[in-house]
Amino acid sequence: MTTYTLNVPYEFTRNGRTERRYRRVGAVFENTRRDTGETFLSIKLDFPVAVTELVAFQPSPRDGEPPIDE
């Protein structure tokens, strides 16, 4: 099962430059139906989100964990 972190992009200005950052708001899980083999995504939000764009990234490995295989 592949998982992704779900993020909301936001922009701000620092020292006259516009910068873009991503705030985590949940997770996306890639699953496969056993009977048909069809792939589907489950989205779990950390909290209610009222935005127009969500971005999913593969998670970064935590300290002491092996890298995530693709």
PyMOL Python script that loads the backbone (N, CA, C, O; Angstrom):
from pymol import cmd

cmd.read_pdbstr("""\
ATOM      1  N   MET A   1       0.846  -1.172   0.000  1.00  0.00           N
ATOM      2  CA  MET A   1       0.000   0.000   0.000  1.00  0.00           C
ATOM      3  C   MET A   1       0.895   1.240   0.000  1.00  0.00           C
ATOM      4  O   MET A   1       1.781   1.369   0.844  1.00  0.00           O
ATOM      5  N   THR A   2       0.667   2.132  -0.928  1.00  0.00           N
ATOM      6  CA  THR A   2       1.416   3.375  -1.012  1.00  0.00           C
ATOM      7  C   THR A   2       0.673   4.452  -0.237  1.00  0.00           C
ATOM      8  O   THR A   2      -0.552   4.549  -0.319  1.00  0.00           O
ATOM      9  N   THR A   3       1.413   5.261   0.516  1.00  0.00           N
ATOM     10  CA  THR A   3       0.796   6.387   1.223  1.00  0.00           C
ATOM     11  C   THR A   3       1.474   7.684   0.798  1.00  0.00           C
ATOM     12  O   THR A   3       2.649   7.695   0.432  1.00  0.00           O
ATOM     13  N   TYR A   4       0.725   8.760   0.853  1.00  0.00           N
ATOM     14  CA  TYR A   4       1.215  10.090   0.518  1.00  0.00           C
ATOM     15  C   TYR A   4       0.788  11.041   1.623  1.00  0.00           C
ATOM     16  O   TYR A   4      -0.232  10.819   2.275  1.00  0.00           O
ATOM     17  N   THR A   5       1.560  12.097   1.836  1.00  0.00           N
ATOM     18  CA  THR A   5       1.096  13.148   2.734  1.00  0.00           C
ATOM     19  C   THR A   5       0.278  14.126   1.912  1.00  0.00           C
ATOM     20  O   THR A   5       0.645  14.458   0.784  1.00  0.00           O
ATOM     21  N   LEU A   6      -0.815  14.581   2.465  1.00  0.00           N
ATOM     22  CA  LEU A   6      -1.709  15.519   1.784  1.00  0.00           C
ATOM     23  C   LEU A   6      -1.415  16.910   2.323  1.00  0.00           C
ATOM     24  O   LEU A   6      -1.399  17.124   3.535  1.00  0.00           O
ATOM     25  N   ASN A   7      -1.184  17.853   1.419  1.00  0.00           N
ATOM     26  CA  ASN A   7      -0.732  19.191   1.805  1.00  0.00           C
ATOM     27  C   ASN A   7      -1.552  20.273   1.137  1.00  0.00           C
ATOM     28  O   ASN A   7      -2.149  20.061   0.081  1.00  0.00           O
ATOM     29  N   VAL A   8      -1.572  21.439   1.769  1.00  0.00           N
ATOM     30  CA  VAL A   8      -2.193  22.631   1.198  1.00  0.00           C
ATOM     31  C   VAL A   8      -1.069  23.613   0.885  1.00  0.00           C
ATOM     32  O   VAL A   8      -0.309  23.979   1.781  1.00  0.00           O
ATOM     33  N   PRO A   9      -0.949  24.044  -0.369  1.00  0.00           N
ATOM     34  CA  PRO A   9       0.083  25.031  -0.692  1.00  0.00           C
ATOM     35  C   PRO A   9      -0.362  26.415  -0.225  1.00  0.00           C
ATOM     36  O   PRO A   9      -1.544  26.753  -0.296  1.00  0.00           O
ATOM     37  N   TYR A  10       0.589  27.207   0.250  1.00  0.00           N
ATOM     38  CA  TYR A  10       0.300  28.594   0.594  1.00  0.00           C
ATOM     39  C   TYR A  10       1.505  29.447   0.227  1.00  0.00           C
ATOM     40  O   TYR A  10       2.645  28.982   0.257  1.00  0.00           O
ATOM     41  N   GLU A  11       1.241  30.686  -0.114  1.00  0.00           N
ATOM     42  CA  GLU A  11       2.300  31.611  -0.515  1.00  0.00           C
ATOM     43  C   GLU A  11       2.355  32.769   0.468  1.00  0.00           C
ATOM     44  O   GLU A  11       1.346  33.159   1.056  1.00  0.00           O
ATOM     45  N   PHE A  12       3.556  33.307   0.630  1.00  0.00           N
ATOM     46  CA  PHE A  12       3.769  34.464   1.486  1.00  0.00           C
ATOM     47  C   PHE A  12       4.950  35.245   0.935  1.00  0.00           C
ATOM     48  O   PHE A  12       5.720  34.731   0.124  1.00  0.00           O
ATOM     49  N   THR A  13       5.091  36.480   1.374  1.00  0.00           N
ATOM     50  CA  THR A  13       6.175  37.340   0.909  1.00  0.00           C
ATOM     51  C   THR A  13       7.170  37.538   2.049  1.00  0.00           C
ATOM     52  O   THR A  13       6.799  37.899   3.166  1.00  0.00           O
ATOM     53  N   ARG A  14       8.444  37.293   1.739  1.00  0.00           N
ATOM     54  CA  ARG A  14       9.512  37.504   2.707  1.00  0.00           C
ATOM     55  C   ARG A  14      10.645  38.227   1.987  1.00  0.00           C
ATOM     56  O   ARG A  14      11.120  37.784   0.942  1.00  0.00           O
ATOM     57  N   ASN A  15      11.059  39.331   2.560  1.00  0.00           N
ATOM     58  CA  ASN A  15      12.137  40.136   1.969  1.00  0.00           C
ATOM     59  C   ASN A  15      11.859  40.497   0.507  1.00  0.00           C
ATOM     60  O   ASN A  15      12.766  40.501  -0.325  1.00  0.00           O
ATOM     61  N   GLY A  16      10.605  40.797   0.209  1.00  0.00           N
ATOM     62  CA  GLY A  16      10.242  41.197  -1.139  1.00  0.00           C
ATOM     63  C   GLY A  16      10.099  40.058  -2.133  1.00  0.00           C
ATOM     64  O   GLY A  16       9.807  40.301  -3.304  1.00  0.00           O
ATOM     65  N   ARG A  17      10.298  38.812  -1.694  1.00  0.00           N
ATOM     66  CA  ARG A  17      10.167  37.640  -2.576  1.00  0.00           C
ATOM     67  C   ARG A  17       8.961  36.815  -2.165  1.00  0.00           C
ATOM     68  O   ARG A  17       8.713  36.608  -0.977  1.00  0.00           O
ATOM     69  N   THR A  18       8.215  36.347  -3.153  1.00  0.00           N
ATOM     70  CA  THR A  18       7.091  35.464  -2.874  1.00  0.00           C
ATOM     71  C   THR A  18       7.613  34.037  -2.761  1.00  0.00           C
ATOM     72  O   THR A  18       8.288  33.540  -3.662  1.00  0.00           O
ATOM     73  N   GLU A  19       7.295  33.386  -1.650  1.00  0.00           N
ATOM     74  CA  GLU A  19       7.729  32.008  -1.424  1.00  0.00           C
ATOM     75  C   GLU A  19       6.518  31.114  -1.265  1.00  0.00           C
ATOM     76  O   GLU A  19       5.448  31.564  -0.854  1.00  0.00           O
ATOM     77  N   ARG A  20       6.694  29.836  -1.596  1.00  0.00           N
ATOM     78  CA  ARG A  20       5.616  28.857  -1.498  1.00  0.00           C
ATOM     79  C   ARG A  20       6.029  27.767  -0.522  1.00  0.00           C
ATOM     80  O   ARG A  20       7.148  27.257  -0.576  1.00  0.00           O
ATOM     81  N   ARG A  21       5.115  27.419   0.365  1.00  0.00           N
ATOM     82  CA  ARG A  21       5.334  26.338   1.321  1.00  0.00           C
ATOM     83  C   ARG A  21       4.108  25.425   1.274  1.00  0.00           C
ATOM     84  O   ARG A  21       3.086  25.764   0.677  1.00  0.00           O
ATOM     85  N   TYR A  22       4.230  24.274   1.908  1.00  0.00           N
ATOM     86  CA  TYR A  22       3.145  23.297   1.940  1.00  0.00           C
ATOM     87  C   TYR A  22       2.878  22.898   3.385  1.00  0.00           C
ATOM     88  O   TYR A  22       3.797  22.513   4.108  1.00  0.00           O
ATOM     89  N   ARG A  23       1.621  22.988   3.803  1.00  0.00           N
ATOM     90  CA  ARG A  23       1.224  22.619   5.158  1.00  0.00           C
ATOM     91  C   ARG A  23       0.483  21.279   5.107  1.00  0.00           C
ATOM     92  O   ARG A  23      -0.473  21.120   4.349  1.00  0.00           O
ATOM     93  N   ARG A  24       0.930  20.329   5.916  1.00  0.00           N
ATOM     94  CA  ARG A  24       0.293  19.009   5.963  1.00  0.00           C
ATOM     95  C   ARG A  24      -1.115  19.119   6.549  1.00  0.00           C
ATOM     96  O   ARG A  24      -1.332  19.778   7.565  1.00  0.00           O
ATOM     97  N   VAL A  25      -2.072  18.454   5.880  1.00  0.00           N
ATOM     98  CA  VAL A  25      -3.452  18.447   6.371  1.00  0.00           C
ATOM     99  C   VAL A  25      -4.028  17.037   6.465  1.00  0.00           C
ATOM    100  O   VAL A  25      -5.160  16.862   6.916  1.00  0.00           O
ATOM    101  N   GLY A  26      -3.250  16.014   6.037  1.00  0.00           N
ATOM    102  CA  GLY A  26      -3.772  14.655   6.112  1.00  0.00           C
ATOM    103  C   GLY A  26      -2.902  13.675   5.362  1.00  0.00           C
ATOM    104  O   GLY A  26      -1.719  13.919   5.122  1.00  0.00           O
ATOM    105  N   ALA A  27      -3.517  12.545   4.991  1.00  0.00           N
ATOM    106  CA  ALA A  27      -2.802  11.477   4.296  1.00  0.00           C
ATOM    107  C   ALA A  27      -3.683  10.881   3.210  1.00  0.00           C
ATOM    108  O   ALA A  27      -4.911  10.908   3.300  1.00  0.00           O
ATOM    109  N   VAL A  28      -3.033  10.340   2.174  1.00  0.00           N
ATOM    110  CA  VAL A  28      -3.718   9.651   1.085  1.00  0.00           C
ATOM    111  C   VAL A  28      -3.176   8.225   1.049  1.00  0.00           C
ATOM    112  O   VAL A  28      -1.963   8.016   1.041  1.00  0.00           O
ATOM    113  N   PHE A  29      -4.078   7.247   1.026  1.00  0.00           N
ATOM    114  CA  PHE A  29      -3.692   5.841   1.000  1.00  0.00           C
ATOM    115  C   PHE A  29      -4.130   5.227  -0.324  1.00  0.00           C
ATOM    116  O   PHE A  29      -5.298   5.318  -0.704  1.00  0.00           O
ATOM    117  N   GLU A  30      -3.191   4.604  -1.019  1.00  0.00           N
ATOM    118  CA  GLU A  30      -3.503   3.909  -2.278  1.00  0.00           C
ATOM    119  C   GLU A  30      -3.814   2.466  -1.931  1.00  0.00           C
ATOM    120  O   GLU A  30      -2.986   1.776  -1.337  1.00  0.00           O
ATOM    121  N   ASN A  31      -5.008   2.003  -2.298  1.00  0.00           N
ATOM    122  CA  ASN A  31      -5.456   0.654  -1.976  1.00  0.00           C
ATOM    123  C   ASN A  31      -5.848  -0.085  -3.250  1.00  0.00           C
ATOM    124  O   ASN A  31      -6.045   0.525  -4.301  1.00  0.00           O
ATOM    125  N   THR A  32      -5.958  -1.383  -3.144  1.00  0.00           N
ATOM    126  CA  THR A  32      -6.393  -2.218  -4.263  1.00  0.00           C
ATOM    127  C   THR A  32      -7.553  -3.091  -3.802  1.00  0.00           C
ATOM    128  O   THR A  32      -7.474  -3.752  -2.767  1.00  0.00           O
ATOM    129  N   ARG A  33      -8.624  -3.086  -4.579  1.00  0.00           N
ATOM    130  CA  ARG A  33      -9.773  -3.944  -4.257  1.00  0.00           C
ATOM    131  C   ARG A  33      -9.381  -5.402  -4.499  1.00  0.00           C
ATOM    132  O   ARG A  33      -8.826  -5.743  -5.544  1.00  0.00           O
ATOM    133  N   ARG A  34      -9.670  -6.233  -3.541  1.00  0.00           N
ATOM    134  CA  ARG A  34      -9.278  -7.649  -3.641  1.00  0.00           C
ATOM    135  C   ARG A  34     -10.018  -8.380  -4.758  1.00  0.00           C
ATOM    136  O   ARG A  34      -9.430  -9.195  -5.468  1.00  0.00           O
ATOM    137  N   ASP A  35     -11.301  -8.089  -4.912  1.00  0.00           N
ATOM    138  CA  ASP A  35     -12.092  -8.831  -5.891  1.00  0.00           C
ATOM    139  C   ASP A  35     -11.831  -8.416  -7.342  1.00  0.00           C
ATOM    140  O   ASP A  35     -11.900  -9.257  -8.238  1.00  0.00           O
ATOM    141  N   THR A  36     -11.530  -7.125  -7.591  1.00  0.00           N
ATOM    142  CA  THR A  36     -11.362  -6.662  -8.969  1.00  0.00           C
ATOM    143  C   THR A  36      -9.934  -6.217  -9.299  1.00  0.00           C
ATOM    144  O   THR A  36      -9.586  -6.089 -10.473  1.00  0.00           O
ATOM    145  N   GLY A  37      -9.102  -5.979  -8.273  1.00  0.00           N
ATOM    146  CA  GLY A  37      -7.751  -5.493  -8.512  1.00  0.00           C
ATOM    147  C   GLY A  37      -7.693  -4.007  -8.836  1.00  0.00           C
ATOM    148  O   GLY A  37      -6.626  -3.468  -9.130  1.00  0.00           O
ATOM    149  N   GLU A  38      -8.851  -3.347  -8.778  1.00  0.00           N
ATOM    150  CA  GLU A  38      -8.933  -1.913  -9.073  1.00  0.00           C
ATOM    151  C   GLU A  38      -8.238  -1.106  -7.972  1.00  0.00           C
ATOM    152  O   GLU A  38      -8.395  -1.389  -6.784  1.00  0.00           O
ATOM    153  N   THR A  39      -7.468  -0.096  -8.392  1.00  0.00           N
ATOM    154  CA  THR A  39      -6.782   0.776  -7.442  1.00  0.00           C
ATOM    155  C   THR A  39      -7.672   1.960  -7.101  1.00  0.00           C
ATOM    156  O   THR A  39      -8.308   2.540  -7.981  1.00  0.00           O
ATOM    157  N   PHE A  40      -7.717   2.321  -5.811  1.00  0.00           N
ATOM    158  CA  PHE A  40      -8.474   3.493  -5.388  1.00  0.00           C
ATOM    159  C   PHE A  40      -7.716   4.207  -4.278  1.00  0.00           C
ATOM    160  O   PHE A  40      -6.836   3.628  -3.642  1.00  0.00           O
ATOM    161  N   LEU A  41      -8.065   5.467  -4.051  1.00  0.00           N
ATOM    162  CA  LEU A  41      -7.406   6.288  -3.042  1.00  0.00           C
ATOM    163  C   LEU A  41      -8.362   6.587  -1.900  1.00  0.00           C
ATOM    164  O   LEU A  41      -9.532   6.894  -2.128  1.00  0.00           O
ATOM    165  N   SER A  42      -7.865   6.499  -0.667  1.00  0.00           N
ATOM    166  CA  SER A  42      -8.607   6.911   0.519  1.00  0.00           C
ATOM    167  C   SER A  42      -7.917   8.142   1.075  1.00  0.00           C
ATOM    168  O   SER A  42      -6.696   8.150   1.237  1.00  0.00           O
ATOM    169  N   ILE A  43      -8.682   9.179   1.367  1.00  0.00           N
ATOM    170  CA  ILE A  43      -8.122  10.417   1.900  1.00  0.00           C
ATOM    171  C   ILE A  43      -8.593  10.588   3.332  1.00  0.00           C
ATOM    172  O   ILE A  43      -9.791  10.557   3.610  1.00  0.00           O
ATOM    173  N   LYS A  44      -7.644  10.769   4.237  1.00  0.00           N
ATOM    174  CA  LYS A  44      -7.941  10.988   5.657  1.00  0.00           C
ATOM    175  C   LYS A  44      -7.396  12.357   6.036  1.00  0.00           C
ATOM    176  O   LYS A  44      -6.191  12.594   5.946  1.00  0.00           O
ATOM    177  N   LEU A  45      -8.274  13.256   6.460  1.00  0.00           N
ATOM    178  CA  LEU A  45      -7.854  14.604   6.844  1.00  0.00           C
ATOM    179  C   LEU A  45      -7.541  14.651   8.335  1.00  0.00           C
ATOM    180  O   LEU A  45      -8.219  14.012   9.140  1.00  0.00           O
ATOM    181  N   ASP A  46      -6.500  15.418   8.699  1.00  0.00           N
ATOM    182  CA  ASP A  46      -6.139  15.606  10.099  1.00  0.00           C
ATOM    183  C   ASP A  46      -7.178  16.467  10.814  1.00  0.00           C
ATOM    184  O   ASP A  46      -7.373  16.337  12.022  1.00  0.00           O
ATOM    185  N   PHE A  47      -7.840  17.341  10.068  1.00  0.00           N
ATOM    186  CA  PHE A  47      -8.844  18.251  10.609  1.00  0.00           C
ATOM    187  C   PHE A  47      -9.655  18.773   9.425  1.00  0.00           C
ATOM    188  O   PHE A  47      -9.206  18.651   8.285  1.00  0.00           O
ATOM    189  N   PRO A  48     -10.837  19.351   9.658  1.00  0.00           N
ATOM    190  CA  PRO A  48     -11.616  19.886   8.532  1.00  0.00           C
ATOM    191  C   PRO A  48     -10.831  20.974   7.795  1.00  0.00           C
ATOM    192  O   PRO A  48     -10.216  21.840   8.419  1.00  0.00           O
ATOM    193  N   VAL A  49     -10.860  20.919   6.463  1.00  0.00           N
ATOM    194  CA  VAL A  49     -10.093  21.844   5.640  1.00  0.00           C
ATOM    195  C   VAL A  49     -11.034  22.515   4.645  1.00  0.00           C
ATOM    196  O   VAL A  49     -11.817  21.846   3.971  1.00  0.00           O
ATOM    197  N   ALA A  50     -10.952  23.840   4.558  1.00  0.00           N
ATOM    198  CA  ALA A  50     -11.761  24.594   3.595  1.00  0.00           C
ATOM    199  C   ALA A  50     -10.803  25.285   2.626  1.00  0.00           C
ATOM    200  O   ALA A  50     -10.469  26.458   2.793  1.00  0.00           O
ATOM    201  N   VAL A  51     -10.362  24.531   1.602  1.00  0.00           N
ATOM    202  CA  VAL A  51      -9.418  25.060   0.620  1.00  0.00           C
ATOM    203  C   VAL A  51      -9.848  24.627  -0.771  1.00  0.00           C
ATOM    204  O   VAL A  51     -10.731  23.784  -0.921  1.00  0.00           O
ATOM    205  N   THR A  52      -9.219  25.209  -1.790  1.00  0.00           N
ATOM    206  CA  THR A  52      -9.550  24.853  -3.172  1.00  0.00           C
ATOM    207  C   THR A  52      -8.505  23.956  -3.813  1.00  0.00           C
ATOM    208  O   THR A  52      -8.731  23.449  -4.912  1.00  0.00           O
ATOM    209  N   GLU A  53      -7.361  23.743  -3.156  1.00  0.00           N
ATOM    210  CA  GLU A  53      -6.306  22.918  -3.734  1.00  0.00           C
ATOM    211  C   GLU A  53      -5.645  22.088  -2.644  1.00  0.00           C
ATOM    212  O   GLU A  53      -5.278  22.613  -1.593  1.00  0.00           O
ATOM    213  N   LEU A  54      -5.495  20.795  -2.895  1.00  0.00           N
ATOM    214  CA  LEU A  54      -4.756  19.887  -2.019  1.00  0.00           C
ATOM    215  C   LEU A  54      -3.658  19.242  -2.842  1.00  0.00           C
ATOM    216  O   LEU A  54      -3.865  18.953  -4.020  1.00  0.00           O
ATOM    217  N   VAL A  55      -2.496  19.010  -2.250  1.00  0.00           N
ATOM    218  CA  VAL A  55      -1.352  18.440  -2.943  1.00  0.00           C
ATOM    219  C   VAL A  55      -0.850  17.237  -2.148  1.00  0.00           C
ATOM    220  O   VAL A  55      -0.639  17.347  -0.940  1.00  0.00           O
ATOM    221  N   ALA A  56      -0.652  16.080  -2.808  1.00  0.00           N
ATOM    222  CA  ALA A  56      -0.185  14.873  -2.122  1.00  0.00           C
ATOM    223  C   ALA A  56       1.265  14.588  -2.507  1.00  0.00           C
ATOM    224  O   ALA A  56       1.624  14.620  -3.684  1.00  0.00           O
ATOM    225  N   PHE A  57       2.098  14.307  -1.493  1.00  0.00           N
ATOM    226  CA  PHE A  57       3.495  13.949  -1.680  1.00  0.00           C
ATOM    227  C   PHE A  57       3.761  12.612  -1.012  1.00  0.00           C
ATOM    228  O   PHE A  57       3.116  12.274  -0.020  1.00  0.00           O
ATOM    229  N   GLN A  58       4.710  11.845  -1.549  1.00  0.00           N
ATOM    230  CA  GLN A  58       5.143  10.664  -0.815  1.00  0.00           C
ATOM    231  C   GLN A  58       5.842  11.148   0.447  1.00  0.00           C
ATOM    232  O   GLN A  58       6.596  12.120   0.397  1.00  0.00           O
ATOM    233  N   PRO A  59       5.607  10.486   1.581  1.00  0.00           N
ATOM    234  CA  PRO A  59       6.193  10.962   2.823  1.00  0.00           C
ATOM    235  C   PRO A  59       7.707  10.799   2.853  1.00  0.00           C
ATOM    236  O   PRO A  59       8.255   9.891   2.228  1.00  0.00           O
ATOM    237  N   SER A  60       8.370  11.676   3.576  1.00  0.00           N
ATOM    238  CA  SER A  60       9.815  11.574   3.783  1.00  0.00           C
ATOM    239  C   SER A  60      10.060  10.554   4.890  1.00  0.00           C
ATOM    240  O   SER A  60       9.264  10.464   5.825  1.00  0.00           O
ATOM    241  N   PRO A  61      11.150   9.780   4.805  1.00  0.00           N
ATOM    242  CA  PRO A  61      11.424   8.826   5.871  1.00  0.00           C
ATOM    243  C   PRO A  61      11.729   9.561   7.180  1.00  0.00           C
ATOM    244  O   PRO A  61      12.358  10.619   7.176  1.00  0.00           O
ATOM    245  N   ARG A  62      11.280   8.992   8.285  1.00  0.00           N
ATOM    246  CA  ARG A  62      11.565   9.561   9.603  1.00  0.00           C
ATOM    247  C   ARG A  62      12.933   9.088  10.053  1.00  0.00           C
ATOM    248  O   ARG A  62      13.480   8.133   9.503  1.00  0.00           O
ATOM    249  N   ASP A  63      13.476   9.749  11.038  1.00  0.00           N
ATOM    250  CA  ASP A  63      14.790   9.372  11.554  1.00  0.00           C
ATOM    251  C   ASP A  63      14.802   7.903  11.946  1.00  0.00           C
ATOM    252  O   ASP A  63      13.924   7.429  12.666  1.00  0.00           O
ATOM    253  N   GLY A  64      15.823   7.185  11.455  1.00  0.00           N
ATOM    254  CA  GLY A  64      15.986   5.771  11.792  1.00  0.00           C
ATOM    255  C   GLY A  64      15.185   4.826  10.930  1.00  0.00           C
ATOM    256  O   GLY A  64      15.342   3.612  11.061  1.00  0.00           O
ATOM    257  N   GLU A  65      14.321   5.333  10.040  1.00  0.00           N
ATOM    258  CA  GLU A  65      13.548   4.461   9.175  1.00  0.00           C
ATOM    259  C   GLU A  65      14.230   4.333   7.810  1.00  0.00           C
ATOM    260  O   GLU A  65      14.879   5.273   7.352  1.00  0.00           O
ATOM    261  N   PRO A  66      14.086   3.185   7.165  1.00  0.00           N
ATOM    262  CA  PRO A  66      14.669   3.042   5.823  1.00  0.00           C
ATOM    263  C   PRO A  66      13.907   3.891   4.818  1.00  0.00           C
ATOM    264  O   PRO A  66      12.745   4.223   5.056  1.00  0.00           O
ATOM    265  N   PRO A  67      14.538   4.255   3.687  1.00  0.00           N
ATOM    266  CA  PRO A  67      13.845   5.040   2.655  1.00  0.00           C
ATOM    267  C   PRO A  67      12.625   4.283   2.132  1.00  0.00           C
ATOM    268  O   PRO A  67      12.583   3.053   2.164  1.00  0.00           O
ATOM    269  N   ILE A  68      11.644   5.026   1.657  1.00  0.00           N
ATOM    270  CA  ILE A  68      10.425   4.443   1.121  1.00  0.00           C
ATOM    271  C   ILE A  68      10.654   3.979  -0.299  1.00  0.00           C
ATOM    272  O   ILE A  68      11.134   4.743  -1.136  1.00  0.00           O
ATOM    273  N   ASP A  69      10.312   2.721  -0.581  1.00  0.00           N
ATOM    274  CA  ASP A  69      10.445   2.184  -1.934  1.00  0.00           C
ATOM    275  C   ASP A  69       9.328   2.726  -2.790  1.00  0.00           C
ATOM    276  O   ASP A  69       8.205   2.906  -2.319  1.00  0.00           O
ATOM    277  N   GLU A  70       9.632   2.985  -4.047  1.00  0.00           N
ATOM    278  CA  GLU A  70       8.602   3.480  -4.959  1.00  0.00           C
ATOM    279  C   GLU A  70       8.041   2.345  -5.764  1.00  0.00           C
ATOM    280  O   GLU A  70       7.157   2.556  -6.595  1.00  0.00           O
TER     281      GLU A  70
END
""", "prot")
cmd.dss("prot")
cmd.show_as("cartoon", "prot")
cmd.util.cbc("prot")
cmd.orient("prot")
